[in-house]
Amino acid sequence: MKKFFVLIFTLSITYSVMAQKLIEVASFGQNQPIGVAVAPKTNRLFVSFPHTEPYLFGLTEIVNGRRVPFPDAEWNKVDTAATESHFVNVQDLYADHQNYLWVLDSSPAGGAAVIGDGKKKQGRFKLLKISLDDNKVQRIYTFDDLPKDKSALNDMVIDNSRQLAYLSDPGLHAIVVLDLQSGKSRVVLRDDRSTVVEPGLKLHLDGKDVVDNKGNPFVSNVNGIALTPDAKWFYFRAINQTKLYRIATEYLANITLTDADLSTKVQLVAETGICHGMIADSKGNIYLSDSPEHAIQYVTTDGKTHVLVKDGRLIWPDSFGIGNDGYLYVSASQMNRLPKYNHGENKVEYPYRVYKVQLPK
């Protein structure tokens, strides 16, 4: 039996009477925002959009509330013959303290995708490193050593201290560790208790289970991840799971450790309920979405869970960014309102929006 070192286990959630207010930052009509990142040095805000109709841009910078294609218009043009130099499906964003924006362009095979049609047989993946000094692409990683028919890279964080990227892969039920120098990747903690769904656990939002038109419930293995600013701790969890886990990055970086070894290093942090996106702030707080409650919660370093904001507009809060202005930025993807999960009826409340909320003092 696998051993899990329990750091802190708590079922209690503190609902603060001083919960912060949600502020709209930008709206996007019928274009669904997914990834969000805020550059630590300059507070530049970036938002990504999946390649679904009506498609406008895959990656944008938000300037005075308006979308500007980033890094330029050419990268955002649809070109199925030159996918190496054009976005296919921008999934996640990460802005680091060295003034780089990292862009995960991930289009999993249909059978591996968290949300897919099951038709596409091969996935397409690339990770871009873009300098925010000149908005130029400096390097592209293509994950040639991953099984393109099974992988479904979803979220990523960058550990510049070790020159590694850590990515969640719900398709492989694993964490992918990418060496930023060699470009080679390792698959770790595959099918571990911490990376797989809790059997039978369904998402229950807006008074009903999130089930598609074929009767299949929404299911995602390891998905949301976060890295503390000191790069010491990596937090992760599945969507269809109620537990938040972490592991010290020194173990993820150790290529001599087996999955069995790594499993003994995983710590259970807290019971948090259903969650999608996550992010860590400079104090070590871990922010998590709370779709059932239309809320954002956070786990403090003592393992206690608090509510930052609760607002009916937070419909499937998905991705986070933290600015140097003291605000947490979040996209509301409204995934459960799509026709796919409502017998063909579109229940999305347009326009799609990105919000911000003040961080706790």
C-alpha positions as a printed NumPy array, in Angstrom:
array([[  0.   ,   0.   ,   0.   ],
       [  1.321,   3.437,  -0.899],
       [  2.227,   5.702,   1.973],
       [  1.196,   9.338,   2.02 ],
       [  2.727,  11.767,   4.442],
       [ -0.056,  13.946,   5.71 ],
       [  0.987,  17.526,   6.242],
       [ -2.36 ,  18.889,   7.309],
       [ -5.82 ,  17.445,   6.908],
       [ -8.79 ,  19.711,   7.381],
       [-12.447,  19.649,   6.529],
       [-13.156,  23.078,   7.938],
       [-13.588,  26.071,   5.693],
       [-13.504,  29.566,   7.13 ],
       [-16.041,  31.854,   5.519],
       [-14.845,  35.375,   6.14 ],
       [-17.319,  38.206,   6.561],
       [-14.656,  40.362,   4.951],
       [-14.715,  38.502,   1.631],
       [-13.407,  40.65 ,  -1.185],
       [-15.401,  42.043,  -4.092],
       [-15.13 ,  40.777,  -7.653],
       [-14.18 ,  43.399, -10.256],
       [-14.643,  42.965, -14.017],
       [-11.425,  43.546, -15.971],
       [-12.383,  42.705, -19.561],
       [-15.175,  41.055, -21.549],
       [-14.896,  38.975, -24.714],
       [-18.314,  38.518, -26.273],
       [-18.715,  34.871, -27.301],
       [-14.979,  34.066, -27.104],
       [-14.315,  31.783, -24.137],
       [-11.294,  32.791, -21.999],
       [ -9.19 ,  29.96 , -20.57 ],
       [ -5.591,  30.785, -19.658],
       [ -4.68 ,  33.871, -17.623],
       [ -1.243,  35.209, -16.693],
       [  0.053,  38.482, -15.267],
       [  3.694,  39.491, -15.716],
       [  5.2  ,  39.997, -12.234],
       [  7.445,  42.882, -13.279],
       [  5.1  ,  44.935, -15.44 ],
       [  1.6  ,  43.714, -14.548],
       [  0.867,  43.052, -18.219],
       [ -2.223,  40.853, -18.498],
       [ -2.48 ,  37.965, -20.975],
       [ -5.526,  35.839, -21.769],
       [ -5.781,  32.789, -24.038],
       [ -8.74 ,  31.306, -25.902],
       [ -9.344,  27.768, -27.209],
       [ -9.66 ,  27.219, -30.931],
       [-13.449,  27.117, -31.01 ],
       [-15.871,  29.193, -33.011],
       [-16.216,  32.105, -33.176],
       [-12.396,  32.132, -33.25 ],
       [-10.631,  35.5  , -33.145],
       [ -7.247,  35.068, -31.432],
       [ -5.585,  32.261, -29.5  ],
       [ -3.418,  34.483, -27.304],
       [ -3.932,  38.135, -26.438],
       [ -2.589,  40.892, -24.274],
       [ -5.312,  42.938, -22.625],
       [ -4.544,  46.62 , -23.157],
       [ -7.044,  49.133, -21.759],
       [ -9.636,  46.365, -21.638],
       [ -9.15 ,  45.376, -25.288],
       [ -7.571,  42.323, -26.894],
       [ -4.32 ,  42.707, -28.809],
       [ -3.003,  39.561, -30.568],
       [  0.205,  38.341, -28.93 ],
       [  3.055,  38.005, -29.725],
       [  1.708,  39.203, -33.071],
       [ -1.172,  38.701, -35.5  ],
       [  0.681,  36.079, -37.564],
       [  1.007,  33.609, -34.7  ],
       [ -2.748,  33.896, -34.182],
       [ -3.726,  33.13 , -37.764],
       [ -5.144,  29.689, -38.444],
       [ -2.678,  27.726, -40.581],
       [ -3.113,  23.958, -40.473],
       [ -0.112,  23.504, -42.776],
       [  2.302,  25.417, -40.528],
       [  1.296,  24.56 , -36.998],
       [  4.9  ,  24.861, -35.826],
       [  4.693,  28.645, -36.304],
       [  1.005,  29.196, -35.545],
       [ -1.152,  28.528, -32.508],
       [ -3.365,  25.457, -32.631],
       [ -5.13 ,  25.587, -29.261],
       [ -3.612,  27.779, -26.555],
       [ -4.343,  26.041, -23.273],
       [ -2.307,  27.597, -20.467],
       [ -0.062,  30.566, -19.666],
       [  2.659,  31.2  , -17.103],
       [  4.547,  34.471, -16.544],
       [  7.823,  34.152, -14.644],
       [ 10.005,  36.581, -12.71 ],
       [ 12.621,  36.646, -15.466],
       [ 10.115,  38.46 , -17.7  ],
       [  9.171,  35.547, -19.922],
       [  5.698,  34.416, -20.881],
       [  5.384,  30.654, -21.3  ],
       [  2.595,  29.462, -23.572],
       [  1.294,  25.893, -23.663],
       [ -0.292,  25.194, -27.05 ],
       [ -2.052,  21.889, -26.483],
       [ -4.479,  20.079, -28.77 ],
       [ -4.825,  16.523, -27.432],
       [ -6.067,  13.562, -29.416],
       [ -9.827,  13.227, -29.188],
       [ -9.741,  10.194, -26.949],
       [ -7.245,  11.79 , -24.555],
       [ -8.721,  15.277, -24.338],
       [-10.609,  16.337, -21.227],
       [-13.078,  17.978, -23.588],
       [-12.94 ,  16.381, -27.033],
       [-14.939,  14.65 , -29.714],
       [-12.949,  11.404, -29.745],
       [-12.15 ,  11.739, -33.46 ],
       [ -8.632,  13.168, -33.674],
       [ -6.053,  10.375, -33.393],
       [ -2.888,  12.375, -32.712],
       [ -2.355,  15.295, -30.393],
       [ -0.22 ,  18.358, -31.137],
       [  1.763,  20.03 , -28.384],
       [  4.298,  22.809, -28.036],
       [  5.559,  25.057, -25.261],
       [  6.732,  28.537, -26.228],
       [  9.128,  30.737, -24.298],
       [  8.432,  34.383, -25.209],
       [ 10.521,  37.317, -23.997],
       [  8.385,  40.156, -22.692],
       [ 11.278,  42.545, -23.303],
       [ 10.794,  42.387, -27.074],
       [  7.763,  40.057, -27.494],
       [  9.858,  37.562, -29.469],
       [  9.629,  33.771, -29.316],
       [ 12.96 ,  32.494, -27.975],
       [ 12.414,  28.737, -27.918],
       [  9.801,  26.115, -28.718],
       [  9.544,  22.677, -27.08 ],
       [  7.589,  19.979, -28.914],
       [  7.415,  17.008, -26.488],
       [  8.523,  14.498, -29.103],
       [  9.006,  11.823, -26.436],
       [  5.37 ,  11.826, -25.265],
       [  2.712,   9.479, -26.73 ],
       [  0.716,  11.914, -28.872],
       [ -2.329,   9.646, -28.928],
       [ -2.613,   9.468, -25.134],
       [ -1.136,  12.671, -23.728],
       [ -3.325,  15.659, -22.875],
       [ -1.009,  18.345, -21.483],
       [ -3.18 ,  20.793, -19.575],
       [ -1.449,  23.181, -17.138],
       [  2.198,  24.096, -16.638],
       [  4.523,  25.985, -14.299],
       [  8.176,  26.905, -14.74 ],
       [ 10.981,  26.207, -12.257],
       [ 13.804,  28.434, -13.476],
       [ 15.98 ,  27.507, -10.498],
       [ 16.202,  23.951, -11.83 ],
       [ 15.532,  24.68 , -15.502],
       [ 12.462,  22.446, -15.433],
       [  8.816,  22.742, -16.392],
       [  6.14 ,  20.762, -14.558],
       [  2.965,  19.963, -16.465],
       [ -0.256,  18.191, -15.578],
       [ -1.313,  15.481, -18.   ],
       [ -4.858,  14.235, -17.317],
       [ -4.59 ,  11.957, -20.356],
       [ -1.613,  10.07 , -18.934],
       [ -2.867,  10.473, -15.344],
       [  0.559,  11.861, -14.537],
       [  2.926,  14.776, -14.075],
       [  5.303,  15.55 , -16.937],
       [  8.716,  16.996, -16.056],
       [ 10.345,  18.805, -18.985],
       [ 14.082,  19.572, -18.985],
       [ 14.288,  23.099, -20.402],
       [ 17.883,  22.627, -21.482],
       [ 17.696,  19.283, -23.294],
       [ 14.03 ,  19.424, -24.27 ],
       [ 13.503,  15.89 , -22.982],
       [ 10.597,  15.004, -20.709],
       [  9.831,  12.416, -18.037],
       [  6.438,  11.065, -17.01 ],
       [  6.137,  10.653, -13.232],
       [  3.486,   9.638, -10.685],
       [  1.471,   7.948, -13.413],
       [ -1.737,   6.411, -12.04 ],
       [ -0.731,   7.445,  -8.554],
       [ -3.445,   7.924,  -5.971],
       [ -2.714,  11.656,  -6.066],
       [ -3.071,  12.024,  -9.851],
       [ -6.247,  10.063, -10.588],
       [ -9.925,  10.795, -10.085],
       [-11.889,   9.655,  -7.086],
       [-14.055,   6.82 ,  -8.45 ],
       [-17.676,   7.844,  -8.913],
       [-17.152,  11.495,  -7.983],
       [-19.166,  13.698, -10.359],
       [-19.167,  17.444, -10.799],
       [-22.486,  18.805,  -9.55 ],
       [-22.948,  22.407, -10.633],
       [-26.005,  24.634, -10.961],
       [-28.124,  21.953,  -9.346],
       [-27.23 ,  19.103, -11.7  ],
       [-24.419,  16.735, -12.639],
       [-22.115,  17.859, -15.454],
       [-22.908,  15.137, -17.999],
       [-22.537,  15.416, -21.774],
       [-25.187,  14.719, -24.397],
       [-24.113,  11.07 , -24.59 ],
       [-24.553,  10.562, -20.872],
       [-20.838,  10.689, -20.061],
       [-19.928,  12.644, -16.916],
       [-17.174,  15.246, -17.067],
       [-14.019,  13.59 , -15.768],
       [-10.472,  14.891, -15.435],
       [ -7.476,  13.36 , -13.711],
       [ -4.627,  15.567, -12.501],
       [ -5.338,  19.044, -13.856],
       [ -4.784,  22.116, -11.692],
       [ -1.227,  22.778, -10.519],
       [  0.716,  25.502,  -8.707],
       [  4.342,  26.266,  -7.89 ],
       [  5.398,  28.386,  -4.925],
       [  7.522,  31.429,  -5.908],
       [ 10.567,  29.946,  -4.191],
       [ 10.073,  26.847,  -6.383],
       [ 10.242,  24.629,  -3.315],
       [  6.755,  23.103,  -3.486],
       [  4.646,  21.827,  -6.373],
       [  0.904,  21.545,  -5.684],
       [ -1.427,  19.436,  -7.813],
       [ -4.805,  17.713,  -7.926],
       [ -7.413,  16.119, -10.165],
       [-10.689,  17.921, -10.868],
       [-12.767,  14.873,  -9.914],
       [-11.024,  14.688,  -6.562],
       [-11.496,  16.578,  -3.29 ],
       [ -7.923,  16.553,  -2.044],
       [ -5.023,  18.943,  -2.556],
       [ -1.553,  17.374,  -2.71 ],
       [  1.991,  18.679,  -2.881],
       [  5.501,  17.37 ,  -3.381],
       [  8.877,  19.041,  -2.905],
       [ 10.403,  19.915,  -6.28 ],
       [ 13.746,  18.489,  -5.194],
       [ 12.134,  15.07 ,  -5.566],
       [ 10.542,  15.801,  -8.951],
       [ 13.972,  16.904, -10.162],
       [ 15.69 ,  13.746,  -8.936],
       [ 15.869,  11.429, -11.954],
       [ 16.972,   8.48 ,  -9.791],
       [ 13.649,   8.27 ,  -7.944],
       [ 11.047,   5.794,  -9.173],
       [  7.315,   6.445,  -9.154],
       [  7.095,   4.313,  -6.033],
       [  9.758,   6.484,  -4.41 ],
       [  7.999,   9.687,  -5.446],
       [  4.678,   8.435,  -4.157],
       [  6.098,   8.257,  -0.635],
       [  7.108,  11.924,  -0.933],
       [  3.602,  13.148,  -1.795],
       [  1.891,  15.066,   1.01 ],
       [ -1.832,  15.519,   1.516],
       [ -2.377,  19.195,   2.302],
       [ -6.123,  19.7  ,   2.695],
       [ -9.635,  18.7  ,   1.726],
       [-10.789,  21.458,  -0.611],
       [-13.69 ,  20.049,  -2.607],
       [-13.966,  20.284,  -6.4  ],
       [-11.389,  22.567,  -8.024],
       [-10.109,  23.48 , -11.503],
       [ -7.305,  26.057, -11.61 ],
       [ -4.75 ,  26.931,  -8.907],
       [ -1.975,  29.422,  -8.215],
       [  0.41 ,  30.275,  -5.352],
       [  1.179,  33.759,  -4.051],
       [  4.382,  35.117,  -2.517],
       [  3.2  ,  34.189,   0.99 ],
       [  2.703,  30.54 ,   0.094],
       [ -1.102,  30.729,  -0.033],
       [ -2.641,  28.406,  -2.628],
       [ -5.701,  29.786,  -4.431],
       [ -8.223,  27.326,  -5.831],
       [-11.427,  27.694,  -7.797],
       [-14.638,  26.444,  -6.201],
       [-17.179,  25.999,  -8.984],
       [-20.003,  24.458,  -6.906],
       [-20.018,  27.529,  -4.647],
       [-19.212,  30.101,  -7.374],
       [-16.215,  31.036,  -5.28 ],
       [-12.449,  31.258,  -4.972],
       [-10.879,  29.782,  -1.871],
       [ -7.324,  29.681,  -0.593],
       [ -5.31 ,  27.384,   1.634],
       [ -2.887,  29.106,   3.972],
       [  0.439,  27.682,   5.087],
       [ -1.186,  26.285,   8.239],
       [ -3.442,  24.126,   6.055],
       [ -6.656,  26.036,   6.744],
       [ -9.061,  26.787,   3.914],
       [-10.654,  30.231,   3.553],
       [-13.006,  31.863,   1.063],
       [-11.577,  34.862,  -0.781],
       [-14.663,  35.779,  -2.786],
       [-18.069,  34.31 ,  -3.55 ],
       [-19.99 ,  35.688,  -6.507],
       [-22.596,  34.271,  -8.885],
       [-20.539,  35.495, -11.851],
       [-17.809,  32.977, -11.033],
       [-19.154,  30.264, -13.311],
       [-16.44 ,  27.601, -13.623],
       [-13.539,  29.886, -12.578],
       [-10.696,  28.336, -14.513],
       [ -7.284,  30.001, -14.602],
       [ -5.463,  32.484, -12.372],
       [ -2.804,  35.17 , -12.54 ],
       [ -1.369,  37.318,  -9.749],
       [ -0.342,  40.898, -10.42 ],
       [  2.072,  43.184,  -8.611],
       [ -0.951,  45.38 ,  -7.887],
       [ -2.186,  43.076,  -5.124],
       [ -4.929,  41.459,  -7.203],
       [ -5.756,  37.932,  -8.26 ],
       [ -7.013,  37.673, -11.862],
       [ -9.349,  34.868, -12.942],
       [-11.188,  33.687, -16.039],
       [-14.771,  32.414, -15.852],
       [-14.954,  29.777, -18.596],
       [-18.57 ,  28.666, -17.97 ],
       [-17.618,  25.208, -19.228],
       [-20.645,  23.542, -17.677],
       [-22.966,  25.976, -19.489],
       [-21.901,  24.798, -22.959],
       [-24.463,  22.975, -25.171],
       [-22.446,  19.775, -24.799],
       [-23.505,  19.513, -21.154],
       [-27.062,  20.824, -21.537],
       [-28.723,  18.597, -24.142],
       [-27.657,  20.94 , -26.929],
       [-28.916,  24.107, -25.257],
       [-26.422,  26.955, -24.854],
       [-26.731,  28.291, -21.306],
       [-23.642,  30.522, -21.349],
       [-24.213,  34.002, -19.928],
       [-22.522,  36.299, -22.44 ],
       [-20.234,  38.085, -22.552],
       [-17.42 ,  35.913, -21.236],
       [-15.295,  37.823, -18.752],
       [-12.066,  37.988, -16.779],
       [-12.238,  39.391, -13.269],
       [ -9.91 ,  40.442, -10.489],
       [-10.199,  40.362,  -6.72 ],
       [ -7.933,  41.848,  -4.077],
       [ -5.6  ,  39.421,  -2.328],
       [ -5.928,  38.983,   1.44 ],
       [ -3.827,  41.386,   3.472]])
